[in-house]
């Protein structure tokens, strides 16, 4: 029996004008409640990853994402059946709460070490630090 294909999850490392990064706190599912992540979601079959990321942020945060470029490194494993890829991006307005998030915070890269970030997002921090577009951390 062959292993099932890995499903791609895409995330946005959204950067603000001051170099801070947007993180969103999960409100569901229960196992992830209270933990932070780079916002994003799953790529649907036949969908381009960057298009999926724009769609997910529109649906989840009610923002329009402009992708800058992929975060160097990755993909990062989430579990046996999902991997994570990240892109740097900018948004056109403040995000709103959604069904799966109850809070959105702008943090420095150093702050990311002090919050309860999802494991796969935490695994990407070395790349996020090294690849920060403005060089501000």
N, C-alpha and C positions, 0 to 999 in steps of 0.2 A: 504494500500500500504506500503510495507516495504522499508526502506532506502537502497540506493545502497551501495555496499561494498566500504570500504575505500581503495584507491590505495596507495601503499607504494612508497615513494620517498626516495632514499638513498643518503647520502652525505659522503664525506671523509674529515676528519679533518687531513690534510696532515701536518706532522711535519718534519721540516728540522733538520739538525745536530746541529744547534744552539738553538733549541727549538722553533723557530718561526713557525707560522702556515700559510698555503697558503689560500688566499681568492681570488676569481675571480669576476670581475665586469661584470654584465650582460649588453649585448648590445641589447638584445631582450628578451621577447616581450616588447613593448613600456611601458607597466605599470611597468616593472621591470628595465628598462634601467637606468644605473648608480648606481644601488644598488649592494652590494657585497653579496656573498654567499660562503658556503663551496661547492666545486664542486661535482657534482653527477648527478642524474637523476632518471627517473621512472623505476620501476621494471616491466618487461613484464610478462604477464600471464605464469605461469609454471617456471619462472626463479628464481633461488635462489638469495636472496638479495645481498649477498657478490659477486656473479658472475656478477650481474647487475652493481654493483659499479665499479668493475674492467673494465667491458665493457664500461660503460659510460665515465670513465676517459680516456680510450684508444681512444674512438671516439671524445670526446670533447676537450681534452688537448694534445693528442698524447703522452701520458706517460703510463708506466706500473706501476700499483699500487700494493704494497705489503701491505696487511691488517695486522695490528698489533693485534687489538681486537676492540670490540664494545665500544663505549663511554657509560659509565654507565648512566642510566636514560633513559628517552624517552619511547615510541616515542612522538614526539612533533607535535601538530596539525599545519597544513598549512592552510587548509580551511575545508569546510564541507565534502569534498570528498578525501582529501589527508593527509597523515601523514608522518613525517620525522623520519628516524633512521640514526644515524651517527656511523662511524667507524674511529678509528685512523689508519693512514697509512703513508707509505713513498713512494716516487716516484723515478724513475731511472734517470730522467733528468728534465730540466726546461720545464715547460708547454709552449705551443704555443697558439696564439690566435685562436679563433674558431668562428663559426657563431654566437654563443650565448654569447660569452665573448670577451671583447676587452682589458682586462688588467688582470694581475695576480700579486699579491703582497704578500710578506712574512711579517707578522706582529707578534708582541707579543700579548699575550692574552689581556694585558691592552689596546693595540691599537684597539682591537675589539670594545671597548666602544666608540671610536671616529669616526668610519666609519659607513656609512649607510648600515648596515647589514639587510638582509631580516628578517622579523618578526619571522618566524619559527626558523631561525638560531640563532637569538638573544635570543629566548626563551630557547635555549639549552646552553647558555653561562655559567650558574651556574654549569651545569654538566661538561662542557669542562674545566672550571677552576679547579674544584675539582678533575677531573680525568686525568689531564695532565700527560702523561707518564714519562716525565723527571722531573716533579716538578717545572720546570721553567715557570714563567708566566711573 
